[in-house]
Amino acid sequence: MVSSQYLLFREAGQEYGLVRSYIGHGSFNVQVLGAEDDSSPCIITAVVRKHVSVAAGDIVLLSLDESTSEDAEIIKVYEEREIEELIVRGEISSRFEIIPED
């Protein structure tokens, strides 16, 4: 089990996301993994400011840009064991709807 002191949880202005694809210049298409009652997941553009390895399929923590609902910064890329702990704690669903890419 992952110690919660090392596991970053979503706070106000943050969301969990699923990296869909790399679009260049440190930017990614990311599907926001909304709450269970959120019936309209969306895809936003997220950038990585730090040199962190990010790949399609990664679960990430996003800091949302308050000035636009379409931009965010990836602040954490979760490891597999961390994802399992987020699922156990009910932070993310083990099953979520994948939005087809255009």
Stockholm file with secondary structure:
# STOCKHOLM 1.0

chainA/1-102         MVSSQYLLFREAGQEYGLVRSYIGHGSFNVQVLGAEDDSSPCIITAVVRKHVSVAAGDIVLLSLDESTSEDAEIIKVYEEREIEELIVRGEISSRFEIIPED
#=GR chainA/1-102 SS CCCTTTSCCCCTTEEEEEEEEEEETTEEEEEEECCTTCCCCCEEEEECCSCCCCCTTCEEEEEECTTCTTEEEEEEECCHHHHHHHHHTTSSCSSCCCCCCC
#=GC SS_cons         CCCTTTSCCCCTTEEEEEEEEEEETTEEEEEEECCTTCCCCCEEEEECCSCCCCCTTCEEEEEECTTCTTEEEEEEECCHHHHHHHHHTTSSCSSCCCCCCC
//
